[in-house]
Amino acid sequence: MKKEYDFSKGKVRKQPIVDPITAKVQTSIRLDYEVMAWAQKEAELLGVGYQTFLNIKLKEAMSKPSIEARVESLEKKLRKQA
């Protein structure tokens, strides 16, 4: 290694190196044995890895409306019928 480096011609990167929308985040979670066994079995049936399978299922859960929104929608429908 050199004792000194010349950074005078270096450029500052203004944008992130990785696209935050498509980037994967490494994490560690603890799952019940039954959940893990189910995920691995289902993933194998689909021909994907269990982490990919869990990611798909979590994205599906994110796209569903919250329970509060569903209850509110039902209440509105009931009020219109009354």
C-alpha positions in Angstrom: 0.0 0.0 0.0 1.1 3.5 -0.6 1.8 5.8 2.3 -0.4 8.5 0.7 -3.2 8.5 -1.9 -4.3 11.4 -4.1 -8.1 11.8 -3.9 -8.1 15.2 -5.6 -9.5 13.8 -8.8 -12.1 11.6 -7.0 -15.8 12.1 -7.6 -18.5 12.3 -4.9 -21.4 9.9 -5.7 -24.7 11.8 -5.1 -27.0 8.8 -5.8 -27.2 5.5 -3.8 -25.0 2.7 -5.0 -27.9 0.3 -4.8 -31.5 0.8 -5.8 -33.4 0.7 -2.5 -36.6 -0.7 -4.3 -34.9 -3.7 -5.7 -32.2 -4.3 -3.1 -32.3 -7.3 -0.8 -31.7 -6.8 2.9 -29.9 -9.5 4.9 -31.6 -10.2 8.2 -32.0 -12.9 10.8 -35.4 -13.9 12.2 -36.6 -16.6 14.5 -39.5 -18.8 13.3 -41.4 -21.6 14.9 -40.3 -25.0 13.6 -43.8 -25.6 12.1 -43.7 -22.4 10.2 -40.2 -23.1 8.8 -41.2 -26.7 7.8 -44.3 -25.5 6.1 -42.4 -22.8 4.2 -39.8 -25.2 3.0 -42.4 -27.7 1.9 -44.5 -25.2 0.1 -41.4 -23.6 -1.5 -40.3 -27.0 -2.8 -43.7 -27.6 -4.3 -43.4 -24.3 -6.2 -39.8 -24.9 -7.2 -38.4 -21.9 -5.4 -36.2 -21.4 -2.3 -37.9 -21.0 1.0 -36.6 -17.5 1.4 -38.1 -16.5 -1.9 -41.4 -18.2 -0.9 -41.5 -16.3 2.4 -40.7 -13.0 0.6 -43.6 -13.7 -1.8 -46.0 -14.4 1.1 -44.9 -11.3 3.0 -45.4 -9.1 -0.1 -48.9 -10.6 -0.5 -49.7 -9.7 3.1 -48.4 -6.2 2.5 -50.7 -5.7 -0.5 -53.9 -6.7 1.4 -55.8 -4.0 3.2 -55.4 -3.8 6.9 -58.1 -5.3 9.1 -59.1 -1.8 10.2 -59.7 -0.8 6.6 -61.7 -4.0 5.9 -63.9 -3.4 8.9 -64.4 0.2 7.9 -65.4 -0.8 4.4 -67.9 -3.4 5.8 -69.4 -0.8 8.2 -69.9 1.6 5.3 -71.7 -1.1 3.3 -73.9 -1.9 6.2 -74.8 1.8 6.7 -75.8 2.1 3.1 -78.1 -1.0 3.4 -79.8 0.3 6.5 
